[in-house]
Amino acid sequence: MIKIQDAMEKNVIKFKSTDKIIDVAQSLRDNKISGAPIVDDDGKVIGIVSEGDIMRLIEVHSPQMNLILPSPLDWIELPLRMKHEYDEITKGLKTAAKVLIGEIMTKKVVSVLPDASISDGAALMDSHDIKRLPVVDADKKLVGIVTRGDIIGAMVRFG
C-alpha cells in the first residue's frame, strides 16, 4: 500500500493568517502553485488559501456600454464612464491588496495523516472537490502537502 508520506511534498510553502493577500498572491505565482496552507505560530493548520479564494475577493465590473445603437451622447459619455470604471477597479484592487489572508482563507480544512493510503487521500479530494490536502501529524501540525498530481505521480512511480 502506497502511503501519503510516500507521495507528499515535505518542503511546504505556507503562510500566516496575518500575511497580506498581495504577498500571498505573489508567492503563489512565483512558486507556480495554486494554493497553500495557513498555519499558526505552533505550526498547526488553521486554514488553506487558493487562487480561487483570492479571485473571489476581486470583483471586477465591466463598464456598461451600448454597442448596438450608440446615441450621440454615448460617444461623449463613454470615455468618462470608462475612466470612472477604471478608477473604481483600481481602487478596489488596492483595497483588496491590503486584506489579510486570514480574512479570506478557508477555515474548514480537510487534512490527512501521513500513514493514510493514497487511495484514501484521493477519495478525500474527490468527495470534497479539493485539489490539495495538508498532511498533518496527530497534533494537527503541518508535516507536508499532497496534491492530485502527487498522488498520480506516486501511482506511476510505485505502481
N, CA, C and O atoms as a DFTB+ gen file, in Angstrom:
636 C
 N C O
     1  1       0.848      -1.190       0.000
     2  2       0.000       0.000       0.000
     3  2       0.890       1.248       0.000
     4  3       1.796       1.390       0.820
     5  1       0.602       2.139      -0.940
     6  2       1.339       3.399      -1.020
     7  2       0.692       4.381      -0.051
     8  3      -0.524       4.573      -0.056
     9  1       1.521       4.994       0.772
    10  2       1.013       5.918       1.787
    11  2       1.206       7.362       1.350
    12  3       2.016       7.672       0.476
    13  1       0.443       8.223       1.981
    14  2       0.533       9.664       1.717
    15  2       1.963      10.149       1.918
    16  3       2.452      10.964       1.136
    17  1       2.634       9.664       2.946
    18  2       4.005      10.117       3.217
    19  2       4.957       9.775       2.075
    20  3       6.006      10.405       1.937
    21  1       4.603       8.785       1.255
    22  2       5.428       8.429       0.098
    23  2       5.205       9.390      -1.069
    24  3       6.052       9.494      -1.956
    25  1       4.088      10.082      -1.071
    26  2       3.716      10.947      -2.190
    27  2       3.812      12.433      -1.863
    28  3       3.930      13.260      -2.768
    29  1       3.763      12.778      -0.576
    30  2       3.648      14.191      -0.186
    31  2       4.923      14.984      -0.412
    32  3       6.023      14.436      -0.479
    33  1       4.741      16.285      -0.527
    34  2       5.850      17.233      -0.581
    35  2       6.123      17.680       0.850
    36  3       5.224      18.153       1.544
    37  1       7.366      17.526       1.283
    38  2       7.700      17.886       2.673
    39  2       8.093      19.350       2.820
    40  3       7.933      19.935       3.891
    41  1       8.602      19.937       1.755
    42  2       9.016      21.338       1.780
    43  2       7.811      22.188       1.370
    44  3       7.624      22.495       0.193
    45  1       7.005      22.558       2.354
    46  2       5.712      23.190       2.091
    47  2       5.804      24.709       2.166
    48  3       6.347      25.271       3.116
    49  1       5.263      25.354       1.144
    50  2       5.108      26.806       1.193
    51  2       3.847      27.048       1.995
    52  3       2.775      26.542       1.663
    53  1       3.987      27.824       3.046
    54  2       2.853      28.068       3.945
    55  2       2.830      29.541       4.318
    56  3       3.804      30.267       4.117
    57  1       1.702      29.962       4.863
    58  2       1.525      31.356       5.219
    59  2       0.932      31.479       6.608
    60  3       0.437      30.511       7.185
    61  1       0.994      32.688       7.125
    62  2       0.347      33.054       8.394
    63  2      -0.926      33.822       8.065
    64  3      -1.029      34.432       7.001
    65  1      -1.877      33.795       8.959
    66  2      -3.147      34.487       8.711
    67  2      -2.970      35.999       8.621
    68  3      -3.852      36.694       8.115
    69  1      -1.849      36.512       9.102
    70  2      -1.584      37.955       9.078
    71  2      -0.841      38.410       7.819
    72  3      -0.528      39.592       7.681
    73  1      -0.560      37.487       6.905
    74  2       0.087      37.863       5.645
    75  2      -0.909      38.592       4.748
    76  3      -2.098      38.272       4.736
    77  1      -0.418      39.565       4.007
    78  2      -1.274      40.320       3.088
    79  2      -1.519      39.503       1.822
    80  3      -0.660      38.749       1.365
    81  1      -2.713      39.677       1.275
    82  2      -3.088      38.942       0.065
    83  2      -2.113      39.208      -1.076
    84  3      -1.769      38.290      -1.820
    85  1      -1.677      40.417      -1.220
    86  2      -0.771      40.754      -2.320
    87  2       0.514      39.934      -2.233
    88  3       1.042      39.490      -3.252
    89  1       1.019      39.733      -1.003
    90  2       2.241      38.954      -0.813
    91  2       1.990      37.467      -1.062
    92  3       2.817      36.782      -1.663
    93  1       0.845      36.978      -0.595
    94  2       0.493      35.576      -0.802
    95  2       0.311      35.301      -2.294
    96  3       0.813      34.304      -2.814
    97  1      -0.407      36.187      -2.975
    98  2      -0.637      36.015      -4.410
    99  2       0.687      35.988      -5.171
   100  3       0.865      35.184      -6.086
   101  1       1.604      36.859      -4.795
   102  2       2.909      36.898      -5.459
   103  2       3.679      35.606      -5.200
   104  3       4.316      35.074      -6.110
   105  1       3.630      35.101      -3.981
   106  2       4.332      33.861      -3.645
   107  2       3.741      32.662      -4.389
   108  3       4.481      31.802      -4.868
   109  1       2.410      32.603      -4.486
   110  2       1.780      31.519      -5.240
   111  2       2.253      31.557      -6.685
   112  3       2.582      30.527      -7.274
   113  1       2.281      32.750      -7.240
   114  2       2.714      32.908      -8.633
   115  2       4.190      32.551      -8.803
   116  3       4.549      31.819      -9.725
   117  1       5.041      33.064      -7.922
   118  2       6.484      32.799      -8.010
   119  2       6.802      31.320      -7.899
   120  3       7.711      30.818      -8.559
   121  1       6.041      30.624      -7.054
   122  2       6.307      29.202      -6.812
   123  2       5.488      28.275      -7.704
   124  3       5.575      27.052      -7.595
   125  1       4.690      28.875      -8.591
   126  2       3.881      28.117      -9.542
   127  2       2.993      27.082      -8.849
   128  3       2.916      25.923      -9.258
   129  1       2.323      27.543      -7.779
   130  2       1.371      26.703      -7.066
   131  2       0.033      27.436      -7.010
   132  3      -0.021      28.656      -7.167
   133  1      -1.039      26.689      -6.788
   134  2      -2.363      27.314      -6.812
   135  2      -2.998      27.432      -5.433
   136  3      -4.133      27.893      -5.315
   137  1      -2.292      27.027      -4.402
   138  2      -2.825      27.156      -3.056
   139  2      -1.813      26.701      -2.028
   140  3      -0.805      26.077      -2.359
   141  1      -2.100      27.026      -0.759
   142  2      -1.169      26.676       0.315
   143  2      -1.876      26.728       1.662
   144  3      -2.884      27.418       1.820
   145  1      -1.336      25.987       2.636
   146  2      -1.921      26.020       3.980
   147  2      -1.550      27.284       4.748
   148  3      -0.540      27.937       4.484
   149  1      -2.419      27.599       5.714
   150  2      -2.179      28.703       6.645
   151  2      -1.956      28.059       8.004
   152  3      -2.749      27.226       8.445
   153  1      -0.874      28.450       8.664
   154  2      -0.538      27.854       9.958
   155  2      -0.464      28.926      11.042
   156  3      -0.250      30.106      10.766
   157  1      -0.649      28.476      12.291
   158  2      -0.485      29.392      13.422
   159  2       0.974      29.356      13.872
   160  3       1.807      28.712      13.234
   161  1       1.278      30.040      14.958
   162  2       2.665      30.121      15.433
   163  2       3.229      28.773      15.871
   164  3       4.447      28.606      15.929
   165  1       2.359      27.809      16.179
   166  2       2.809      26.476      16.580
   167  2       2.928      25.520      15.400
   168  3       3.294      24.359      15.582
   169  1       2.625      25.991      14.198
   170  2       2.712      25.139      13.017
   171  2       1.464      24.313      12.755
   172  3       1.465      23.424      11.904
   173  1       0.392      24.611      13.497
   174  2      -0.862      23.892      13.288
   175  2      -1.631      24.530      12.133
   176  3      -1.666      25.752      11.991
   177  1      -2.241      23.684      11.317
   178  2      -3.001      24.172      10.177
   179  2      -4.309      24.788      10.662
   180  3      -5.103      24.144      11.348
   181  1      -4.516      26.058      10.289
   182  2      -5.750      26.758      10.693
   183  2      -6.582      27.182       9.488
   184  3      -7.693      27.689       9.641
   185  1      -6.045      26.974       8.296
   186  2      -6.773      27.347       7.094
   187  2      -6.012      26.943       5.858
   188  3      -4.909      26.400       5.924
   189  1      -6.622      27.219       4.741
   190  2      -5.982      26.977       3.449
   191  2      -6.457      28.061       2.501
   192  3      -7.595      28.521       2.602
   193  1      -5.606      28.470       1.591
   194  2      -5.960      29.509       0.631
   195  2      -5.635      29.015      -0.767
   196  3      -4.644      28.318      -0.986
   197  1      -6.482      29.388      -1.696
   198  2      -6.256      29.011      -3.085
   199  2      -6.387      30.249      -3.965
   200  3      -6.862      31.298      -3.531
   201  1      -5.956      30.097      -5.208
   202  2      -6.136      31.198      -6.160
   203  2      -7.619      31.554      -6.272
   204  3      -7.968      32.723      -6.435
   205  1      -8.480      30.554      -6.186
   206  2      -9.921      30.804      -6.261
   207  2     -10.408      31.713      -5.150
   208  3     -11.255      32.577      -5.377
   209  1      -9.870      31.522      -3.928
   210  2     -10.244      32.392      -2.803
   211  2      -9.864      33.840      -3.097
   212  3     -10.623      34.766      -2.810
   213  1      -8.686      34.016      -3.670
   214  2      -8.211      35.362      -3.983
   215  2      -9.038      35.961      -5.118
   216  3      -9.389      37.140      -5.086
   217  1      -9.342      35.142      -6.113
   218  2     -10.142      35.621      -7.247
   219  2     -11.537      36.067      -6.803
   220  3     -12.063      37.058      -7.310
   221  1     -12.132      35.343      -5.867
   222  2     -13.466      35.709      -5.383
   223  2     -13.454      37.058      -4.675
   224  3     -14.471      37.751      -4.646
   225  1     -12.321      37.433      -4.109
   226  2     -12.219      38.715      -3.421
   227  2     -12.257      39.881      -4.408
   228  3     -12.792      40.949      -4.112
   229  1     -11.689      39.654      -5.562
   230  2     -11.564      40.729      -6.539
   231  2     -12.780      40.701      -7.466
   232  3     -12.890      39.856      -8.353
   233  1     -13.674      41.638      -7.236
   234  2     -14.851      41.745      -8.091
   235  2     -14.620      42.875      -9.077
   236  3     -14.561      44.047      -8.703
   237  1     -14.493      42.508     -10.325
   238  2     -14.242      43.489     -11.364
   239  2     -15.511      43.636     -12.200
   240  3     -16.014      42.668     -12.771
   241  1     -16.008      44.843     -12.257
   242  2     -17.220      45.129     -13.015
   243  2     -16.841      45.809     -14.324
   244  3     -16.128      46.813     -14.335
   245  1     -17.323      45.254     -15.410
   246  2     -17.027      45.875     -16.704
   247  2     -17.975      47.033     -16.947
   248  3     -19.114      47.017     -16.482
   249  1     -17.514      48.027     -17.666
   250  2     -18.381      49.168     -17.942
   251  2     -19.590      48.742     -18.778
   252  3     -19.493      47.850     -19.620
   253  1     -20.724      49.390     -18.532
   254  2     -21.937      49.136     -19.306
   255  2     -21.882      49.990     -20.564
   256  3     -22.002      51.214     -20.507
   257  1     -21.700      49.327     -21.695
   258  2     -21.608      50.078     -22.950
   259  2     -22.723      49.633     -23.888
   260  3     -23.019      48.444     -24.001
   261  1     -23.322      50.581     -24.542
   262  2     -24.338      50.292     -25.537
   263  2     -23.635      50.236     -26.887
   264  3     -23.389      51.271     -27.506
   265  1     -23.308      49.020     -27.347
   266  2     -22.535      48.885     -28.575
   267  2     -23.409      48.620     -29.793
   268  3     -22.903      48.602     -30.915
   269  1     -24.693      48.418     -29.603
   270  2     -25.553      48.105     -30.741
   271  2     -25.946      49.387     -31.469
   272  3     -25.626      49.563     -32.644
   273  1     -26.627      50.263     -30.777
   274  2     -27.047      51.528     -31.376
   275  2     -26.654      52.679     -30.450
   276  3     -27.490      53.203     -29.714
   277  1     -25.387      53.067     -30.490
   278  2     -24.986      54.145     -29.593
   279  2     -25.608      55.481     -30.010
   280  3     -25.686      55.825     -31.189
   281  1     -26.028      56.189     -29.021
   282  2     -26.557      57.527     -29.292
   283  2     -25.381      58.504     -29.329
   284  3     -24.290      58.175     -28.863
   285  1     -25.591      59.677     -29.869
   286  2     -24.505      60.667     -29.880
   287  2     -23.984      60.984     -28.482
   288  3     -22.798      61.260     -28.303
   289  1     -24.881      60.943     -27.485
   290  2     -24.438      61.209     -26.113
   291  2     -23.528      60.107     -25.590
   292  3     -22.615      60.370     -24.806
   293  1     -23.779      58.858     -26.026
   294  2     -22.913      57.751     -25.601
   295  2     -21.469      58.004     -26.020
   296  3     -20.548      57.704     -25.261
   297  1     -21.262      58.539     -27.191
   298  2     -19.907      58.786     -27.668
   299  2     -19.199      59.845     -26.829
   300  3     -17.976      59.828     -26.696
   301  1     -19.966      60.751     -26.274
   302  2     -19.392      61.780     -25.414
   303  2     -19.162      61.226     -24.002
   304  3     -18.133      61.491     -23.381
   305  1     -20.142      60.448     -23.504
   306  2     -20.063      59.925     -22.137
   307  2     -19.124      58.733     -21.991
   308  3     -18.549      58.528     -20.922
   309  1     -18.965      57.951     -23.045
   310  2     -18.215      56.699     -22.947
   311  2     -16.827      56.861     -22.332
   312  3     -16.497      56.120     -21.406
   313  1     -16.009      57.784     -22.798
   314  2     -14.673      57.927     -22.176
   315  2     -14.744      58.274     -20.688
   316  3     -13.927      57.808     -19.895
   317  1     -15.730      59.099     -20.319
   318  2     -15.872      59.458     -18.907
   319  2     -16.297      58.254     -18.068
   320  3     -15.779      58.034     -16.973
   321  1     -17.254      57.472     -18.598
   322  2     -17.704      56.278     -17.872
   323  2     -16.567      55.267     -17.745
   324  3     -16.383      54.663     -16.689
   325  1     -15.806      55.085     -18.823
   326  2     -14.701      54.121     -18.780
   327  2     -13.636      54.562     -17.783
   328  3     -13.080      53.728     -17.067
   329  1     -13.346      55.854     -17.726
   330  2     -12.367      56.372     -16.761
   331  2     -12.860      56.142     -15.344
   332  3     -12.083      55.751     -14.473
   333  1     -14.147      56.380     -15.102
   334  2     -14.731      56.152     -13.779
   335  2     -14.634      54.669     -13.399
   336  3     -14.249      54.336     -12.279
   337  1     -14.986      53.780     -14.340
   338  2     -14.906      52.337     -14.075
   339  2     -13.461      51.928     -13.781
   340  3     -13.211      51.162     -12.851
   341  1     -12.519      52.430     -14.562
   342  2     -11.112      52.119     -14.352
   343  2     -10.664      52.578     -12.964
   344  3      -9.972      51.840     -12.263
   345  1     -11.050      53.780     -12.567
   346  2     -10.692      54.293     -11.243
   347  2     -11.284      53.425     -10.139
   348  3     -10.622      53.165      -9.135
   349  1     -12.531      52.972     -10.318
   350  2     -13.183      52.116      -9.323
   351  2     -12.481      50.763      -9.217
   352  3     -12.275      50.252      -8.116
   353  1     -12.118      50.187     -10.352
   354  2     -11.415      48.897     -10.356
   355  2     -10.061      49.042      -9.680
   356  3      -9.686      48.203      -8.861
   357  1      -9.327      50.091     -10.011
   358  2      -8.013      50.329      -9.408
   359  2      -8.140      50.499      -7.894
   360  3      -7.348      49.942      -7.134
   361  1      -9.123      51.257      -7.470
   362  2      -9.364      51.466      -6.032
   363  2      -9.690      50.137      -5.351
   364  3      -9.189      49.858      -4.263
   365  1     -10.529      49.318      -5.988
   366  2     -10.884      48.013      -5.432
   367  2      -9.696      47.083      -5.312
   368  3      -9.555      46.374      -4.316
   369  1      -8.840      47.082      -6.324
   370  2      -7.652      46.221      -6.276
   371  2      -6.677      46.671      -5.189
   372  3      -6.083      45.838      -4.504
   373  1      -6.513      47.972      -5.031
   374  2      -5.627      48.485      -3.980
   375  2      -6.162      48.123      -2.597
   376  3      -5.395      47.777      -1.699
   377  1      -7.481      48.205      -2.433
   378  2      -8.101      47.826      -1.159
   379  2      -7.930      46.334      -0.918
   380  3      -7.579      45.924       0.189
   381  1      -8.172      45.515      -1.940
   382  2      -8.052      44.054      -1.815
   383  2      -6.629      43.650      -1.458
   384  3      -6.424      42.701      -0.702
   385  1      -5.649      44.362      -1.994
   386  2      -4.248      44.022      -1.741
   387  2      -3.870      44.159      -0.272
   388  3      -2.923      43.524       0.190
   389  1      -4.606      44.986       0.461
   390  2      -4.296      45.211       1.877
   391  2      -4.979      44.213       2.807
   392  3      -4.656      44.149       3.993
   393  1      -5.917      43.438       2.277
   394  2      -6.646      42.470       3.099
   395  2      -5.685      41.382       3.573
   396  3      -4.787      40.972       2.837
   397  1      -5.880      40.924       4.794
   398  2      -5.051      39.836       5.333
   399  2      -5.630      38.500       4.896
   400  3      -6.846      38.345       4.793
   401  1      -4.764      37.551       4.643
   402  2      -5.186      36.260       4.111
   403  2      -6.123      35.532       5.078
   404  3      -6.956      34.734       4.649
   405  1      -5.990      35.801       6.366
   406  2      -6.876      35.181       7.348
   407  2      -8.327      35.559       7.166
   408  3      -9.220      34.856       7.639
   409  1      -8.574      36.679       6.474
   410  2      -9.943      37.135       6.241
   411  2     -10.638      36.376       5.124
   412  3     -11.868      36.352       5.070
   413  1      -9.874      35.756       4.232
   414  2     -10.499      35.051       3.110
   415  2     -10.173      33.564       3.061
   416  3     -10.739      32.835       2.247
   417  1      -9.271      33.108       3.917
   418  2      -8.878      31.697       3.857
   419  2     -10.074      30.789       4.177
   420  3     -11.016      31.187       4.863
   421  1     -10.004      29.577       3.665
   422  2     -10.987      28.555       4.002
   423  2     -10.599      28.009       5.371
   424  3      -9.487      27.515       5.560
   425  1     -11.524      28.103       6.322
   426  2     -11.203      27.707       7.693
   427  2     -11.505      26.243       7.984
   428  3     -10.897      25.650       8.875
   429  1     -12.431      25.660       7.244
   430  2     -12.729      24.239       7.418
   431  2     -11.788      23.458       6.512
   432  3     -12.066      23.248       5.331
   433  1     -10.670      23.035       7.088
   434  2      -9.633      22.385       6.301
   435  2      -9.784      20.871       6.380
   436  3      -9.920      20.296       7.460
   437  1      -9.756      20.249       5.223
   438  2      -9.719      18.794       5.154
   439  2      -8.240      18.425       5.091
   440  3      -7.514      18.897       4.216
   441  1      -7.799      17.589       6.012
   442  2      -6.393      17.203       6.050
   443  2      -6.296      15.686       6.111
   444  3      -7.306      14.991       6.220
   445  1      -5.085      15.190       6.042
   446  2      -4.858      13.752       6.029
   447  2      -3.602      13.446       6.854
   448  3      -2.688      14.266       6.944
   449  1      -3.576      12.262       7.446
   450  2      -2.397      11.812       8.198
   451  2      -1.384      11.191       7.245
   452  3      -1.769      10.666       6.201
   453  1      -0.103      11.238       7.580
   454  2       0.928      10.718       6.675
   455  2       0.812       9.217       6.404
   456  3       1.211       8.753       5.336
   457  1       0.272       8.455       7.354
   458  2       0.210       6.998       7.157
   459  2      -1.075       6.533       6.477
   460  3      -1.297       5.330       6.338
   461  1      -1.928       7.476       6.049
   462  2      -3.120       7.109       5.278
   463  2      -2.683       6.650       3.885
   464  3      -1.609       7.023       3.414
   465  1      -3.497       5.861       3.244
   466  2      -3.174       5.400       1.891
   467  2      -3.462       6.510       0.881
   468  3      -4.268       7.405       1.136
   469  1      -2.789       6.437      -0.268
   470  2      -3.056       7.455      -1.281
   471  2      -4.476       7.308      -1.823
   472  3      -5.065       8.282      -2.293
   473  1      -5.020       6.113      -1.759
   474  2      -6.414       5.967      -2.214
   475  2      -7.360       6.693      -1.259
   476  3      -8.361       7.259      -1.698
   477  1      -7.057       6.684       0.044
   478  2      -7.859       7.453       0.999
   479  2      -7.731       8.953       0.714
   480  3      -8.715       9.690       0.770
   481  1      -6.515       9.391       0.409
   482  2      -6.293      10.801       0.071
   483  2      -7.046      11.194      -1.187
   484  3      -7.660      12.260      -1.245
   485  1      -6.998      10.330      -2.194
   486  2      -7.708      10.604      -3.450
   487  2      -9.213      10.668      -3.208
   488  3      -9.902      11.515      -3.777
   489  1      -9.718       9.775      -2.367
   490  2     -11.153       9.771      -2.058
   491  2     -11.556      11.055      -1.327
   492  3     -12.619      11.613      -1.598
   493  1     -10.712      11.526      -0.403
   494  2     -10.994      12.781       0.305
   495  2     -11.041      13.960      -0.671
   496  3     -11.943      14.796      -0.613
   497  1     -10.060      14.009      -1.561
   498  2     -10.024      15.101      -2.539
   499  2     -11.257      15.073      -3.428
   500  3     -11.848      16.111      -3.726
   501  1     -11.637      13.874      -3.845
   502  2     -12.797      13.741      -4.726
   503  2     -14.092      14.114      -4.007
   504  3     -14.907      14.865      -4.541
   505  1     -14.275      13.600      -2.821
   506  2     -15.540      13.840      -2.110
   507  2     -15.701      15.288      -1.653
   508  3     -16.825      15.768      -1.503
   509  1     -14.591      15.985      -1.433
   510  2     -14.659      17.390      -1.001
   511  2     -14.360      18.367      -2.140
   512  3     -14.353      19.582      -1.944
   513  1     -14.114      17.816      -3.337
   514  2     -13.826      18.625      -4.516
   515  2     -12.704      19.623      -4.253
   516  3     -12.854      20.826      -4.470
   517  1     -11.564      19.090      -3.775
   518  2     -10.390      19.917      -3.482
   519  2      -9.187      19.386      -4.248
   520  3      -9.184      18.246      -4.711
   521  1      -8.176      20.219      -4.372
   522  2      -7.005      19.879      -5.180
   523  2      -5.766      19.549      -4.363
   524  3      -4.780      19.040      -4.896
   525  1      -5.819      19.842      -3.060
   526  2      -4.642      19.607      -2.213
   527  2      -5.088      19.273      -0.807
   528  3      -6.148      19.705      -0.354
   529  1      -4.265      18.498      -0.125
   530  2      -4.542      18.141       1.271
   531  2      -3.314      18.444       2.117
   532  3      -2.228      17.941       1.828
   533  1      -3.466      19.257       3.154
   534  2      -2.360      19.386       4.098
   535  2      -2.184      18.041       4.806
   536  3      -3.158      17.381       5.168
   537  1      -0.955      17.661       4.991
   538  2      -0.645      16.429       5.721
   539  2      -0.224      16.858       7.120
   540  3       0.717      17.634       7.290
   541  1      -0.934      16.343       8.117
   542  2      -0.706      16.764       9.497
   543  2      -0.411      15.568      10.385
   544  3      -0.799      14.437      10.092
   545  1       0.293      15.851      11.488
   546  2       0.529      14.800      12.480
   547  2      -0.660      14.747      13.437
   548  3      -1.658      15.439      13.236
   549  1      -0.548      13.932      14.466
   550  2      -1.652      13.745      15.424
   551  2      -2.033      15.052      16.139
   552  3      -3.165      15.199      16.602
   553  1      -1.083      16.005      16.228
   554  2      -1.349      17.292      16.878
   555  2      -1.822      18.361      15.899
   556  3      -1.913      19.536      16.256
   557  1      -2.126      17.953      14.655
   558  2      -2.583      18.864      13.593
   559  2      -1.493      19.813      13.102
   560  3      -1.785      20.838      12.486
   561  1      -0.220      19.462      13.380
   562  2       0.891      20.267      12.880
   563  2       1.221      19.830      11.457
   564  3       1.219      18.642      11.136
   565  1       1.499      20.804      10.627
   566  2       1.789      20.568       9.225
   567  2       3.106      19.805       9.048
   568  3       4.143      20.214       9.571
   569  1       3.055      18.698       8.309
   570  2       4.270      17.938       8.006
   571  2       4.492      17.787       6.502
   572  3       5.545      17.321       6.066
   573  1       3.492      18.183       5.714
   574  2       3.620      18.071       4.264
   575  2       2.340      18.501       3.585
   576  3       1.386      18.942       4.225
   577  1       2.346      18.362       2.275
   578  2       1.140      18.626       1.483
   579  2       1.125      17.639       0.331
   580  3       2.169      17.281      -0.215
   581  1      -0.066      17.209      -0.029
   582  2      -0.197      16.288      -1.153
   583  2      -1.251      16.842      -2.103
   584  3      -2.327      17.265      -1.683
   585  1      -0.922      16.830      -3.381
   586  2      -1.831      17.315      -4.408
   587  2      -2.296      16.145      -5.260
   588  3      -1.803      15.024      -5.128
   589  1      -3.249      16.424      -6.131
   590  2      -3.712      15.381      -7.047
   591  2      -2.546      14.887      -7.898
   592  3      -2.413      13.687      -8.139
   593  1      -1.708      15.809      -8.348
   594  2      -0.543      15.428      -9.150
   595  2       0.423      14.545      -8.385
   596  3       1.023      13.636      -8.958
   597  1       0.581      14.805      -7.087
   598  2       1.470      13.974      -6.263
   599  2       0.941      12.547      -6.170
   600  3       1.709      11.587      -6.226
   601  1      -0.357      12.417      -6.030
   602  2      -0.960      11.080      -5.922
   603  2      -0.814      10.321      -7.244
   604  3      -0.468       9.140      -7.255
   605  1      -1.077      10.999      -8.339
   606  2      -0.910      10.356      -9.637
   607  2       0.552       9.980      -9.865
   608  3       0.854       8.899     -10.371
   609  1       1.455      10.886      -9.485
   610  2       2.889      10.599      -9.613
   611  2       3.320       9.393      -8.797
   612  3       4.129       8.587      -9.257
   613  1       2.782       9.262      -7.583
   614  2       3.122       8.115      -6.729
   615  2       2.598       6.819      -7.343
   616  3       3.262       5.785      -7.267
   617  1       1.431       6.868      -7.942
   618  2       0.884       5.669      -8.584
   619  2       1.780       5.223      -9.729
   620  3       2.018       4.029      -9.908
   621  1       2.279       6.182     -10.504
   622  2       3.169       5.865     -11.619
   623  2       4.509       5.347     -11.109
   624  3       5.040       4.361     -11.619
   625  1       5.046       6.016     -10.107
   626  2       6.353       5.672      -9.556
   627  2       6.356       4.315      -8.866
   628  3       7.276       3.520      -9.057
   629  1       5.329       4.050      -8.066
   630  2       5.304       2.824      -7.276
   631  2       4.413       1.728      -7.864
   632  3       4.430       0.592      -7.390
   633  1       3.639       2.068      -8.889
   634  2       2.647       1.131      -9.419
   635  2       3.170       0.099     -10.356
   636  3       2.405      -0.730     -10.850
